[in-house]
Amino acid sequence: MRKITIRVVCSLLITAVSILACLTTNAAIVFSKDNSPYNITEDIVITNNDTIIISAGTTLIISPSINITTNGAILIFGVPEDPVLLLPEFEGIGWGKIEINCPGKTSIINNASIVDGTIFSQYCDMALDN
């Protein structure tokens, strides 16, 4: 497995950071196929109304009990020929949850395979298409 690197987008500035501890940010996080797979080993928290964007063909491998929380929307843009994969680090041992708190916004999950984890949505609209 290679070291995880994510792109944190803040206005027009893109900065690469490594997830070494719980990542708390006020900026959007973009996961792209080019840097996939991502090994998520610590919780991720988006503290304002920004967005998590996951591009088609991206794989996130998530450690046990790890959560991703956004106080904004999540946009998963998988396509039938290149779905997004959210997988556990260890088969049969679930990761935690993706918690979406986005009042007044719509989160989109298109063509995603979510294995051994949970999606929890509160106060927002969800558009699902698989």
C-alpha positions in Angstrom: 0.0 0.0 0.0 1.3 3.5 -0.7 1.1 6.5 1.5 -2.2 8.4 1.4 -2.2 11.8 0.0 -5.4 13.9 -0.4 -6.0 17.2 -2.1 -7.5 19.9 0.1 -9.1 22.6 -2.0 -9.4 26.0 -0.4 -10.6 28.6 -3.0 -8.2 28.1 -5.9 -5.3 26.9 -3.8 -4.6 23.1 -3.9 -2.4 21.7 -1.2 -1.4 18.1 -0.7 -1.4 16.8 2.8 -0.9 13.4 4.4 -3.4 12.0 6.8 -1.3 11.2 9.9 -3.9 12.1 12.6 -7.5 13.1 12.6 -7.8 15.6 9.8 -10.1 18.5 10.6 -10.5 21.1 7.9 -12.6 24.0 6.8 -12.0 23.3 3.1 -13.4 20.8 0.6 -11.7 17.5 0.1 -11.3 16.0 -3.3 -10.5 12.3 -3.8 -9.5 11.5 -7.4 -8.9 8.3 -9.4 -5.3 9.6 -10.3 -4.2 9.2 -6.6 -6.3 6.2 -5.8 -6.4 4.0 -3.7 -6.6 6.2 -0.6 -5.9 4.5 2.8 -8.0 6.3 5.4 -6.6 5.5 8.8 -7.9 8.4 10.9 -11.2 10.2 11.1 -11.9 13.0 8.7 -14.0 16.0 9.8 -15.2 18.8 7.5 -16.1 21.5 10.0 -18.1 24.0 7.8 -20.3 23.9 4.8 -17.7 22.6 2.4 -17.9 19.4 0.4 -16.3 15.9 0.0 -16.0 15.1 -3.7 -15.1 11.6 -4.9 -14.4 11.1 -8.6 -15.3 8.1 -10.7 -13.0 5.1 -10.4 -11.7 6.2 -6.9 -11.1 3.6 -4.2 -11.1 4.5 -0.5 -9.8 1.7 1.8 -11.1 2.6 5.3 -9.6 1.3 8.6 -11.9 -0.3 11.3 -14.1 2.2 13.2 -13.0 5.2 11.1 -15.6 7.9 10.4 -15.8 10.6 7.7 -18.0 13.5 8.8 -19.0 16.5 6.7 -21.1 19.5 7.7 -21.6 20.1 4.0 -22.5 17.8 1.1 -20.8 14.7 -0.3 -20.7 14.2 -4.0 -19.8 10.7 -5.2 -19.5 10.7 -9.0 -19.1 7.0 -9.9 -20.3 5.8 -13.4 -21.4 2.3 -14.3 -18.1 1.4 -16.0 -16.0 3.1 -13.3 -17.7 3.0 -9.9 -16.5 4.5 -6.6 -15.4 1.8 -4.1 -15.6 2.4 -0.3 -14.0 -0.7 1.1 -12.9 -2.0 4.6 -9.2 -2.4 5.3 -10.0 -5.9 6.5 -12.7 -8.0 4.9 -15.6 -8.7 7.2 -14.5 -6.0 9.7 -16.5 -2.9 9.1 -15.3 0.7 9.1 -17.4 3.3 10.8 -19.7 5.7 8.9 -19.9 8.6 6.6 -22.0 11.2 8.4 -23.5 13.9 6.3 -25.0 17.0 7.9 -25.9 19.5 5.2 -29.0 21.5 5.9 -30.4 23.0 2.6 -28.0 21.1 0.4 -28.3 17.9 -1.7 -25.7 15.1 -1.5 -25.3 12.9 -4.5 -24.1 9.2 -4.5 -23.9 7.8 -8.0 -22.6 4.3 -8.8 -20.8 3.5 -5.5 -20.1 0.2 -3.9 -20.1 0.7 -0.1 -18.9 -2.4 1.7 -19.1 -2.9 5.5 -19.8 0.7 6.3 -22.7 3.1 6.9 -24.0 6.3 5.3 -25.8 8.5 7.8 -27.6 11.6 6.5 -29.2 14.2 8.7 -31.0 17.4 7.7 -30.2 17.1 4.0 -31.6 15.7 0.7 -29.9 12.7 -0.8 -29.9 11.7 -4.5 -28.9 8.1 -5.0 -28.4 6.4 -8.3 -26.8 2.9 -8.7 
